[in-house]
Amino acid sequence: MKLSRFPVLLAAAIFPAFLHAQPSLTIYNQNFAVVRDEVPLDLKAGENIVPYTGVTAHLEPDSVILRDPAGNALFRILDQGYRADTLSVAYMLKLNEGKTIDFIVRDKDNKEYTVPGKIIRSGYNPAESYNPNAGLDTPIVEVGGQLRFSLPGEPVFPALADDAVLQPTLTWRLATDTPAKFNAELSYITEGLSWQAAYNFVAPATGDTLDLTGWVTFENNSGKEFSNATVKLMAGDVNKIQPNQPIFARGPMASDMAEAGPPPVTEKAFDEYHLYTLALPVTLHDRETKQVEFIRAANVQAATLYVYDGAALDNFRGWDPVNIRTNPEYGTQSNKKVWVMREFKNSQENGLGLALPAGRVRFYRRDDADNSIQFVGENQLDHTPEGELVRLYTGDAFDLVGERSRTDYQLDNRTSQAQEAFAVTLRNHKKDPVEIRVVEHLYRWNNWQITDHSDDFTKTDSQTIEFRVTLKPEEEKTITYRVLYDWR
């Protein structure tokens, strides 16, 4: 479209927030969101100045898209300005730094008098604009030749300048050849909005058939209230460039509802991520944290597993494999803790079956004495596609004990071989029989062979084997094995 130069500058009206249509949000679990809203435009032929006060305080100005969704209006954005320096006590103090103003002081009888004070430092720090406590640095005021690190009273400021803004404001200079009146679509990226998922599993007094309730927690620190907003949630690791971060390439629910009605959240794959849409509008006040139930399922099978991984290797993290294979002390430290794990399949057959966004998973069990629920552990769930098996550590077993000791070690540098033998002893002090999965890491080299073993085992990866040991109440059992390493 060709646009001519216009000798006349026309001012359009400011459109107040109460005229806005229902906003739409797509919130990412990385502290940002895409905001979509309507802006009523009444453009005259020529240049138009259009201020818009319905944006957030943390908008990314170069992300703004303003367009006619019908594609009928032909206009051009000549320039765009964004101001988020809204009026506050700290900002007004900033405008008057170095000046002397009056402060209203009330005495013990609640009588007012004024005290002059020179503003040395305002306490306003725009670099903290993404902080909910922005602008709360301590001001410095000179009163009677002395410095005070607080305000001596209520400040009395001069009248506002004409360019002062009360709300974060976008101002466009728009040009068009022909008049046009329409509702433009505005979209932009903003920081200050985030969400996270949380899952609560409740088990009966006995058994592993659990009920699930999932929540979405929203946090709005954007500087704007969203009333009755249509909300979508994007889950996944979307590459978002942070300030001062270089650009780089990175590799890396079905609900069984108890009550009638549509599911609170629908889900679909979107690009390389997953998109969740809330069925009902949500109002998010500024500085508000709000929870919305988004999934409910019953009869989820989540088995309890006991795992003994007895080698304490934390002191050797980051070691070179060549140094590991000949170090006689490596792998000799052990612990006695038997891990408690929860395992469930994210499948339709198991009452789930949709992609689950990352979030905290809490487990509870009912007390058969009074049917109250008791917290029994938690962990963090990663983004989990449909069909995946989830296994989460929830704590250490009180009544199960494991001991691991090395019984033999032989290193032959001439033949580039080593032999090692271990004994793992397990004890069950529970009143019920249990199965303990004993995990052993063949850490010295990737070429190994089990030359002797007391019990059957399975190979779970290239350097890990697992024994499954069943123990009766108060039973103790020891398993042994010998491994030969060869790095010729």
RODO-2510 file (C-alpha; in nm, 4 decimals, decimal comma):
residues 488
     n   res          X          Y          Z
     1     m     0,0000     0,0000     0,0000
     2     k     0,1294     0,3436    -0,0923
     3     l     0,0800     0,6147     0,1656
     4     s     0,1136     0,9840     0,0988
     5     r     0,2538     1,2423     0,3362
     6     f    -0,0089     1,4188     0,5437
     7     p     0,0199     1,7836     0,6484
     8     v    -0,2443     1,7491     0,9220
     9     l    -0,1995     1,5621     1,2534
    10     l    -0,5269     1,4291     1,3953
    11     a    -0,5655     1,3103     1,7573
    12     a    -0,7803     1,0040     1,8267
    13     a    -0,9614     0,9473     2,1552
    14     i    -0,8158     0,7474     2,4420
    15     f    -1,0104     0,4214     2,4746
    16     p    -1,0735     0,3369     2,8388
    17     a    -1,0233    -0,0132     2,9755
    18     f    -1,3962    -0,0766     3,0343
    19     l    -1,4572    -0,0752     2,6586
    20     h    -1,2195    -0,3642     2,5986
    21     a    -1,3536    -0,6972     2,4816
    22     q    -1,2786    -1,0145     2,6740
    23     p    -0,8990    -1,0570     2,6763
    24     s    -0,7292    -1,3805     2,5792
    25     l    -0,4089    -1,5143     2,7339
    26     t    -0,1652    -1,7904     2,6508
    27     i     0,0514    -1,8310     2,9607
    28     y     0,3826    -2,0179     2,9436
    29     n     0,5410    -2,1898     3,2414
    30     q     0,8499    -1,9701     3,1938
    31     n     0,7159    -1,6427     3,3420
    32     f     0,5784    -1,4867     3,0259
    33     a     0,2562    -1,4814     2,8281
    34     v     0,1028    -1,3794     2,4976
    35     v    -0,1807    -1,1305     2,5512
    36     r    -0,4528    -1,0768     2,2900
    37     d    -0,7055    -0,7940     2,3152
    38     e    -0,9252    -0,5681     2,1018
    39     v    -0,8558    -0,1998     2,0398
    40     p    -1,1417     0,0055     1,8929
    41     l    -0,9981     0,2337     1,6217
    42     d    -1,1676     0,5246     1,4489
    43     l    -0,9059     0,6445     1,2008
    44     k    -0,9306     0,9591     0,9933
    45     a    -0,7537     1,0036     0,6611
    46     g    -0,4017     1,1158     0,7428
    47     e    -0,1983     1,0674     1,0554
    48     n    -0,3679     0,9602     1,3809
    49     i    -0,2291     0,9613     1,7336
    50     v    -0,3808     0,6675     1,9255
    51     p    -0,2991     0,6166     2,2965
    52     y    -0,3957     0,2829     2,4503
    53     t    -0,3847     0,2258     2,8261
    54     g    -0,4866    -0,1388     2,8562
    55     v    -0,1421    -0,3038     2,8484
    56     t     0,0800    -0,4596     3,1135
    57     a     0,3718    -0,2972     3,2922
    58     h     0,6170    -0,5546     3,1531
    59     l     0,5232    -0,5598     2,7865
    60     e     0,7991    -0,6313     2,5323
    61     p     0,7437    -0,3354     2,2962
    62     d     0,8993    -0,4967     1,9905
    63     s     0,6633    -0,7952     2,0233
    64     v     0,3514    -0,5831     1,9602
    65     i     0,1294    -0,6804     1,6660
    66     l    -0,1626    -0,4515     1,5733
    67     r    -0,3783    -0,5561     1,2806
    68     d    -0,7279    -0,5642     1,1377
    69     p    -0,8363    -0,9293     1,1819
    70     a    -1,0748    -0,8934     0,8849
    71     g    -0,7951    -0,7598     0,6635
    72     n    -1,0084    -0,4724     0,5307
    73     a    -0,8473    -0,1654     0,6879
    74     l    -0,5294    -0,0447     0,5226
    75     f    -0,3181     0,1416     0,7724
    76     r     0,0455     0,1730     0,8630
    77     i     0,2221     0,2153     1,1961
    78     l     0,4609     0,5076     1,1517
    79     d     0,5970     0,4757     1,5025
    80     q     0,5073     0,3332     1,8414
    81     g     0,5887     0,4501     2,1933
    82     y     0,5572     0,2598     2,5205
    83     r     0,5664     0,4135     2,8677
    84     a     0,5504     0,2147     3,1907
    85     d     0,6768     0,4906     3,4223
    86     t     0,3396     0,5291     3,5912
    87     l     0,2893     0,7691     3,8786
    88     s     0,3878     0,6547     4,2254
    89     v     0,5369     0,8197     4,5309
    90     a     0,8807     0,6824     4,4413
    91     y     0,8515     0,8025     4,0815
    92     m     0,7366     1,1509     4,1880
    93     l     1,0286     1,1664     4,4294
    94     k     1,2521     1,0736     4,1363
    95     l     1,1124     1,3626     3,9314
    96     n     1,1933     1,5979     4,2181
    97     e     1,5403     1,4716     4,3127
    98     g     1,7610     1,7652     4,4126
    99     k     1,4573     1,9821     4,4868
   100     t     1,3063     2,0912     4,8166
   101     i     0,9392     2,0088     4,8721
   102     d     0,7036     2,0212     5,1701
   103     f     0,6142     1,7194     5,3830
   104     i     0,2973     1,7085     5,5944
   105     v     0,3689     1,5927     5,9495
   106     r     0,1095     1,5092     6,2178
   107     d     0,1950     1,5533     6,5831
   108     k     0,0708     1,3453     6,8750
   109     d    -0,2509     1,5495     6,8831
   110     n    -0,3047     1,4781     6,5116
   111     k    -0,2398     1,8406     6,4208
   112     e    -0,0755     1,8995     6,0849
   113     y     0,2238     2,1144     6,0010
   114     t     0,4697     2,1174     5,7123
   115     v     0,8419     2,0479     5,7083
   116     p     1,0616     2,1360     5,4070
   117     g     1,2955     1,8610     5,2910
   118     k     1,5445     1,8258     5,0060
   119     i     1,5177     1,4971     4,8159
   120     i     1,8695     1,3550     4,7906
   121     r     1,7656     1,0081     4,6665
   122     s     1,4172     0,9006     4,5649
   123     g     1,4376     0,5243     4,6160
   124     y     1,2955     0,4723     4,2668
   125     n     1,4780     0,1988     4,0729
   126     p     1,3330     0,1264     3,7282
   127     a     1,5799    -0,1623     3,6870
   128     e     1,3593    -0,3507     3,9354
   129     s     1,0463    -0,3006     3,7302
   130     y     0,9838    -0,6790     3,7058
   131     n     0,9991    -0,7092     4,0830
   132     p     0,6599    -0,6965     4,2625
   133     n     0,8354    -0,4804     4,5252
   134     a     0,9756    -0,2369     4,2684
   135     g     1,0360     0,1177     4,3862
   136     l     1,0733     0,0282     4,7536
   137     d     1,4402     0,1265     4,7950
   138     t     1,5031     0,3578     5,0894
   139     p     1,4819     0,7279     5,0013
   140     i     1,7203     0,9872     5,1471
   141     v     1,5818     1,3303     5,2480
   142     e     1,7768     1,6229     5,3944
   143     v     1,5824     1,7987     5,6733
   144     g     1,7393     2,0810     5,8742
   145     g     2,0883     1,9969     5,7518
   146     q     2,0593     1,6289     5,8504
   147     l     2,0049     1,3229     5,6299
   148     r     1,7094     1,0939     5,6936
   149     f     1,6763     0,7477     5,5391
   150     s     1,2982     0,7792     5,5365
   151     l     1,0356     1,0353     5,4478
   152     p     0,9734     1,2896     5,7254
   153     g     0,6031     1,2925     5,6407
   154     e     0,3535     1,2827     5,3570
   155     p     0,5140     1,4474     5,0517
   156     v     0,3369     1,7359     4,8764
   157     f     0,4313     1,7372     4,5084
   158     p     0,3942     2,0064     4,2429
   159     a     0,1217     1,9706     3,9821
   160     l     0,1495     1,6900     3,7254
   161     a     0,3230     1,7552     3,3992
   162     d     0,1158     1,7122     3,0834
   163     d     0,3113     1,4024     2,9802
   164     a     0,2559     1,2109     3,3074
   165     v     0,0900     0,8706     3,2682
   166     l    -0,1323     0,6964     3,5209
   167     q    -0,1209     0,3527     3,3544
   168     p     0,1261     0,1768     3,1234
   169     t     0,0499     0,3218     2,7807
   170     l     0,1141     0,2339     2,4161
   171     t     0,0927     0,5257     2,1757
   172     w     0,0814     0,4702     1,8016
   173     r     0,1134     0,7130     1,5126
   174     l    -0,1026     0,5489     1,2483
   175     a    -0,1445     0,6546     0,8856
   176     t    -0,4215     0,5664     0,6427
   177     d    -0,5426     0,6961     0,3059
   178     t    -0,9093     0,6360     0,3838
   179     p    -1,1104     0,6623     0,7062
   180     a    -1,1655     0,3325     0,8864
   181     k    -1,3571     0,2331     1,1989
   182     f    -1,3019    -0,1202     1,3283
   183     n    -1,1871    -0,3312     1,6236
   184     a    -0,8175    -0,3971     1,5777
   185     e    -0,6535    -0,7087     1,7184
   186     l    -0,3651    -0,6357     1,9545
   187     s    -0,1223    -0,9037     2,0684
   188     y     0,2065    -0,8832     2,2553
   189     i     0,4423    -1,0764     2,4813
   190     t     0,4719    -0,9749     2,8442
   191     e     0,6660    -1,0932     3,1444
   192     g     0,5106    -1,1220     3,4879
   193     l     0,2590    -1,4012     3,4155
   194     s     0,3335    -1,7620     3,5017
   195     w     0,1662    -2,0915     3,5850
   196     q     0,2585    -2,4272     3,7263
   197     a     0,0809    -2,7556     3,7749
   198     a     0,0415    -2,9492     4,0987
   199     y    -0,0913    -3,3024     4,1447
   200     n    -0,2384    -3,4531     4,4625
   201     f    -0,2660    -3,8334     4,4791
   202     v    -0,4710    -3,9775     4,7663
   203     a    -0,4364    -4,3478     4,8473
   204     p    -0,6750    -4,5515     5,0637
   205     a    -0,5618    -4,6925     5,3968
   206     t    -0,4331    -4,9993     5,2117
   207     g    -0,3677    -5,0591     4,8435
   208     d    -0,2301    -4,8665     4,5484
   209     t    -0,5476    -4,7443     4,3744
   210     l    -0,5269    -4,3656     4,4030
   211     d    -0,7511    -4,0670     4,3353
   212     l    -0,5955    -3,7683     4,1600
   213     t    -0,6745    -3,3985     4,1709
   214     g    -0,4649    -3,1593     3,9644
   215     w    -0,4400    -2,7832     4,0081
   216     v    -0,3063    -2,5002     3,7995
   217     t    -0,1592    -2,2117     3,9978
   218     f    -0,1457    -1,8743     3,8222
   219     e     0,0674    -1,5817     3,9327
   220     n    -0,0003    -1,2380     3,7901
   221     n     0,2719    -0,9790     3,8487
   222     s     0,2204    -0,8095     3,5132
   223     g     0,0857    -0,4813     3,6488
   224     k    -0,2551    -0,5367     3,4887
   225     e    -0,5800    -0,7059     3,5872
   226     f    -0,7372    -0,9489     3,3395
   227     s    -1,1122    -0,9768     3,3893
   228     n    -1,2946    -1,2887     3,2653
   229     a    -1,0031    -1,3792     3,0431
   230     t    -0,9969    -1,6783     2,8117
   231     v    -0,6853    -1,8671     2,9223
   232     k    -0,4648    -2,1181     2,7439
   233     l    -0,1551    -2,2763     2,8952
   234     m     0,1499    -2,3740     2,6932
   235     a     0,3579    -2,6574     2,8385
   236     g     0,7040    -2,7421     2,7143
   237     d     1,0544    -2,6035     2,6999
   238     v     1,0047    -2,3098     2,4627
   239     n     1,3306    -2,1291     2,3839
   240     k     1,2864    -1,7736     2,5150
   241     i     1,5844    -1,5394     2,5035
   242     q     1,6518    -1,3752     2,8380
   243     p     1,8150    -1,0315     2,8785
   244     n     2,1884    -1,0507     2,8019
   245     q     2,1505    -1,4127     2,6886
   246     p     2,3118    -1,4967     2,3529
   247     i     2,1018    -1,6601     2,0844
   248     f     2,1891    -2,0278     2,0490
   249     a     2,0423    -2,3512     1,9209
   250     r     1,9338    -2,5955     2,1906
   251     g     1,8759    -2,9634     2,1657
   252     p     1,7625    -3,1042     2,4435
   253     m    -0,5660    -3,6001     3,1126
   254     a    -0,8269    -3,7782     3,0660
   255     s    -1,0350    -3,7003     3,3768
   256     d    -1,2896    -3,9273     3,5355
   257     m    -1,5017    -3,6421     3,6695
   258     a    -1,7060    -3,6931     3,9806
   259     e    -1,9654    -3,4373     3,8725
   260     a    -2,1357    -3,3700     3,5396
   261     g    -2,0176    -3,1006     3,3005
   262     p    -1,7393    -3,0398     3,0533
   263     p    -1,3788    -3,1177     3,1518
   264     p    -1,2130    -2,8166     3,3154
   265     v    -0,9220    -2,8341     3,0705
   266     t    -0,8865    -2,9663     2,7169
   267     e    -0,5465    -3,0541     2,5752
   268     k    -0,3885    -3,0914     2,2344
   269     a    -0,0457    -3,1164     2,0795
   270     f     0,0618    -2,7793     1,9391
   271     d     0,3783    -2,7410     1,7326
   272     e     0,6436    -2,9162     1,9482
   273     y     0,4585    -2,8485     2,2736
   274     h     0,1197    -2,9076     2,4364
   275     l    -0,1585    -2,6520     2,4700
   276     y    -0,4215    -2,6626     2,7467
   277     t    -0,7422    -2,4585     2,7250
   278     l    -0,9469    -2,3767     3,0348
   279     a    -1,3188    -2,4305     2,9818
   280     l    -1,4245    -2,1298     3,1903
   281     p    -1,2983    -1,7686     3,1900
   282     v    -1,0654    -1,6653     3,4717
   283     t    -1,0179    -1,3266     3,6402
   284     l    -0,6566    -1,2598     3,7394
   285     h    -0,6004    -0,9545     3,9573
   286     d    -0,2591    -0,7907     3,9588
   287     r    -0,0328    -0,9366     4,2326
   288     e    -0,2746    -1,2286     4,2683
   289     t    -0,2054    -1,6004     4,2999
   290     k    -0,5007    -1,8186     4,2024
   291     q    -0,5636    -2,1943     4,1742
   292     v    -0,7955    -2,3604     3,9248
   293     e    -0,8712    -2,7329     3,9247
   294     f    -0,7781    -2,8744     3,5869
   295     i    -0,7846    -3,2526     3,6199
   296     r    -0,9621    -3,5132     3,8311
   297     a    -0,9176    -3,8883     3,7973
   298     a    -1,0131    -4,1936     4,0003
   299     n    -0,8757    -4,5480     4,0292
   300     v    -0,5249    -4,4601     3,9128
   301     q    -0,2942    -4,7545     3,9724
   302     a     0,0285    -4,6238     4,1279
   303     a     0,2333    -4,9119     4,2644
   304     t     0,4698    -4,8697     4,5570
   305     l     0,8231    -4,9885     4,4781
   306     y     1,1178    -5,0395     4,7120
   307     v     1,4583    -4,9798     4,5567
   308     y     1,7975    -5,0308     4,7156
   309     d     2,0727    -4,8494     4,5272
   310     g     2,3493    -4,9047     4,7781
   311     a     2,6571    -4,7491     4,6151
   312     a     2,7272    -4,3986     4,7502
   313     l     2,9024    -4,2301     4,4590
   314     d     2,8468    -3,8610     4,5321
   315     n     3,2110    -3,8010     4,6247
   316     f     3,3227    -3,9209     4,2821
   317     r     3,0876    -3,7222     4,0569
   318     g     3,2653    -3,5893     3,7490
   319     w     3,5531    -3,8356     3,7637
   320     d     3,7088    -3,9517     3,4392
   321     p     3,6134    -4,3159     3,3572
   322     v     3,9805    -4,4026     3,3039
   323     n     4,0543    -4,2994     3,6642
   324     i     3,7484    -4,4828     3,7944
   325     r     3,8391    -4,8221     3,6531
   326     t     4,1668    -4,8500     3,8474
   327     n     4,0755    -4,6673     4,1705
   328     p     4,0395    -4,9318     4,4436
   329     e     3,8237    -4,7089     4,6665
   330     y     3,5633    -4,6255     4,4066
   331     g     3,2234    -4,7757     4,4882
   332     t     3,3146    -4,9048     4,8350
   333     q     3,1063    -4,6463     5,0247
   334     s     2,7459    -4,7482     5,0799
   335     n     2,4211    -4,6362     5,2426
   336     k     2,1476    -4,8240     5,4279
   337     k     1,8473    -4,6397     5,2899
   338     v     1,5863    -4,8230     5,0839
   339     w     1,4004    -4,5794     4,8595
   340     v     1,0231    -4,5657     4,8381
   341     m     0,9083    -4,5059     4,4795
   342     r     0,5677    -4,4523     4,3223
   343     e     0,5165    -4,5797     3,9686
   344     f     0,2193    -4,5209     3,7389
   345     k     0,1453    -4,5374     3,3679
   346     n     0,0133    -4,2244     3,1995
   347     s    -0,2415    -4,4129     2,9925
   348     q    -0,6158    -4,4098     2,9290
   349     e    -0,6414    -4,7592     3,0742
   350     n    -0,5016    -4,6162     3,3975
   351     g    -0,7505    -4,3266     3,4129
   352     l    -0,5064    -4,0719     3,2675
   353     g    -0,3756    -4,0724     2,9118
   354     l    -0,3107    -3,7067     2,8229
   355     a     0,0167    -3,5181     2,8212
   356     l     0,0858    -3,4064     3,1794
   357     p     0,2630    -3,0718     3,2285
   358     a     0,5541    -3,0545     3,4685
   359     g     0,4689    -2,9861     3,8319
   360     r     0,4911    -3,0952     4,1926
   361     v     0,3330    -3,4310     4,2784
   362     r     0,2205    -3,4897     4,6364
   363     f     0,1156    -3,8269     4,7757
   364     y    -0,1250    -3,8787     5,0655
   365     r    -0,2644    -4,1884     5,2366
   366     r    -0,5797    -4,2203     5,4460
   367     d    -0,5473    -4,3210     5,8108
   368     d    -0,7859    -4,6126     5,8755
   369     a    -0,8392    -4,4895     6,2326
   370     d    -1,0341    -4,1756     6,1353
   371     n    -1,0139    -4,1619     5,7523
   372     s    -0,7963    -3,8493     5,7670
   373     i    -0,5327    -3,8042     5,4961
   374     q    -0,1634    -3,7893     5,5840
   375     f     0,1184    -3,6575     5,3657
   376     v     0,3636    -3,9345     5,2723
   377     g     0,6000    -3,7749     5,0185
   378     e     0,6396    -3,5625     4,7089
   379     n     0,8566    -3,5072     4,4055
   380     q     0,8706    -3,3138     4,0802
   381     l     0,7090    -3,4475     3,7619
   382     d     0,8691    -3,3539     3,4312
   383     h     0,6618    -3,2908     3,1160
   384     t     0,5241    -3,6394     3,0500
   385     p     0,3757    -3,7534     2,7159
   386     e     0,0869    -3,9967     2,6949
   387     g     0,1910    -4,3596     2,7338
   388     e     0,5014    -4,2928     2,9441
   389     l     0,5806    -4,4748     3,2684
   390     v     0,6403    -4,2383     3,5620
   391     r     0,8535    -4,3355     3,8610
   392     l     0,8970    -4,0855     4,1463
   393     y     1,1026    -4,1051     4,4644
   394     t     0,8908    -4,0137     4,7710
   395     g     1,1172    -4,0928     5,0689
   396     d     1,3099    -4,3647     5,2512
   397     a     1,1501    -4,6768     5,4013
   398     f     1,1587    -4,6848     5,7826
   399     d     1,1394    -5,0635     5,8291
   400     l     1,3603    -5,1790     5,5409
   401     v     1,7383    -5,1848     5,5645
   402     g     2,0100    -5,2555     5,3106
   403     e     2,3835    -5,3064     5,3515
   404     r     2,6374    -5,3311     5,0717
   405     s     2,9990    -5,4410     5,1075
   406     r     3,2786    -5,5361     4,8721
   407     t     3,4177    -5,8802     4,9434
   408     d     3,6965    -5,8981     4,6834
   409     y     3,8937    -5,6697     4,4517
   410     q     4,1696    -5,7728     4,2084
   411     l     4,3429    -5,5400     3,9603
   412     d     4,5750    -5,6792     3,6920
   413     n     4,7384    -5,3938     3,5009
   414     r     4,9331    -5,6447     3,2907
   415     t     4,6142    -5,7893     3,1393
   416     s     4,4075    -5,4657     3,1741
   417     q     4,1476    -5,6472     3,3791
   418     a     3,9834    -5,6104     3,7187
   419     q     3,7559    -5,8334     3,9250
   420     e     3,5232    -5,7184     4,1976
   421     a     3,2765    -5,9042     4,4235
   422     f     2,9965    -5,7651     4,6382
   423     a     2,7511    -5,8852     4,9026
   424     v     2,4209    -5,7022     4,9514
   425     t     2,2234    -5,7816     5,2669
   426     l     1,8559    -5,6857     5,3020
   427     r     1,6319    -5,6933     5,6115
   428     n     1,2539    -5,6578     5,6303
   429     h     1,1095    -5,5376     5,9626
   430     k     0,7625    -5,4760     5,8191
   431     k     0,4618    -5,6920     5,9051
   432     d     0,4051    -5,7747     5,5379
   433     p     0,6234    -5,9396     5,2747
   434     v     0,7934    -5,6970     5,0340
   435     e     0,9900    -5,7052     4,7119
   436     i     1,3082    -5,4957     4,7044
   437     r     1,4739    -5,4105     4,3749
   438     v     1,8516    -5,4095     4,4215
   439     v     2,0223    -5,1839     4,1689
   440     e     2,3928    -5,2358     4,1032
   441     h     2,6032    -5,0095     3,8811
   442     l     2,8878    -5,1715     3,6888
   443     y     3,0730    -4,8440     3,6912
   444     r     3,4348    -4,9404     3,6263
   445     w     3,4064    -4,9990     3,2509
   446     n     3,1498    -5,0616     2,9799
   447     n     3,2994    -5,4024     2,8895
   448     w     3,1984    -5,6313     3,1768
   449     q     3,0831    -5,9839     3,2502
   450     i     2,9037    -6,1282     3,5554
   451     t     3,1053    -6,4400     3,6317
   452     d     2,9166    -6,5531     3,9444
   453     h     2,5833    -6,4603     4,1082
   454     s     2,3622    -6,5989     4,3831
   455     d     2,0303    -6,4762     4,2362
   456     d     1,8856    -6,4029     3,8951
   457     f     1,9218    -6,0504     3,7623
   458     t     1,8185    -5,8391     3,4635
   459     k     2,0294    -5,5938     3,2665
   460     t     1,8470    -5,2569     3,2714
   461     d     2,1041    -5,0572     3,0711
   462     s     2,4605    -5,0851     2,9452
   463     q     2,6120    -5,0556     3,2942
   464     t     2,3300    -5,1446     3,5367
   465     i     2,1810    -5,4707     3,6610
   466     e     1,8841    -5,5295     3,8923
   467     f     1,8029    -5,8112     4,1356
   468     r     1,4451    -5,8522     4,2626
   469     v     1,4403    -5,9959     4,6122
   470     t     1,1264    -6,0978     4,8044
   471     l     1,1498    -6,0906     5,1848
   472     k     0,9065    -6,2274     5,4402
   473     p     0,8390    -6,0293     5,7595
   474     e     1,1546    -6,0157     5,9755
   475     e     1,3535    -6,2011     5,7089
   476     e     1,7153    -6,1243     5,6195
   477     k     1,8711    -6,2232     5,2886
   478     t     2,2099    -6,1703     5,1223
   479     i     2,2757    -6,1705     4,7487
   480     t     2,6226    -6,1898     4,5991
   481     y     2,7795    -6,1432     4,2591
   482     r     3,1224    -6,1122     4,0938
   483     v     3,2029    -5,8985     3,7890
   484     l     3,5002    -5,9070     3,5514
   485     y     3,6030    -5,5838     3,3749
   486     d     3,8217    -5,5875     3,0635
   487     w     3,9566    -5,2697     2,8947
   488     r     4,2118    -5,4278     2,6598
***
